[in-house]
Amino acid sequence: MTHAAELISAAQTLAGETASLHLVEPIAHAYNPLTYAWIPHRIYLARYGDGPRRVVFLGMNPGPWGMAQTGVPFGDLEMVRDWLGVEGSVGRPRDGHPRRPVNGFDCHRAEVSGRRLWGFFRERFESAERFFFAHFVSNYCPLLFLTREGRNVTPDRLPAAMRNDLFEMCDRHLVRVVEVLRPQVVVGVGGFAFGRAGEALEGMPVRVVRILHPSPASPAANRDWSGTVTRQLEEAGVW
């Protein structure tokens, strides 16, 4: 089995496990793009996950206008379609919220975090093929969580009754990704991903480092994010 095929199998396992997750108030909706956006996600894994890879960048979970639309981590539509060359039919979540519609590759909203991250890689490596020669990008959690009002809830803010079960599933998947791709370094994009990677991968022969998350909600990320992250990666010896 190829590395990409092993990643595809691991993603299918994670999709099945998380489908059984019991939602607890205030969470009323959970979008799982590993199911309804499986086609572009599978294309992404097949095209860019045939490892090994020296560095894995790890995000938190899908954004409502990113991976929730395109099935690709940090999946700003223009970056996914035009730079990664990934496109495919996207269905709808089973219990969608009207304030967070899924329109797939017809979505007209930008995912700022994804545009910053993939744009940063494009500026440095020019082509996606050059970037993915030694790197890969994944998410820790595959689910987008919403309240009844349509408010996005990140995994670190989930009720404990959900969080414990979910983290066990996601930890297993992350370990499997590292076993398949055998990276030297896992880069947590933000504090949450860094913390979860450090815990899940403890004892494994991989180094875990952290970079600033590109979210526009972070004042620090709005002040020369690319320059800050370049310095962080250089100081950590990743680049």
Secondary structure, 3 states (H helix, E strand, C coil): CCHHHHHHHHHHHHHHHHHCCCCCCCEEEEECHHHHCHHHHHHHHHHHCCCCCCEEEEECCCCCCCHHHHCCCCCCHHHHHHHCCCCCCCCCCCCCCCCCCCCHHHCCCCCHHHHHHHHHHHHHHCCHHHHHCCEEEEECCCCEEEECCCCEECHHHCCHHHHHHHHHHHHHHHHHHHHHHCCCEEEEECHHHHHHHHHHCCCCCCEEEEECCCCCCCCHHHCCHHHHHHHHHHHCCCC
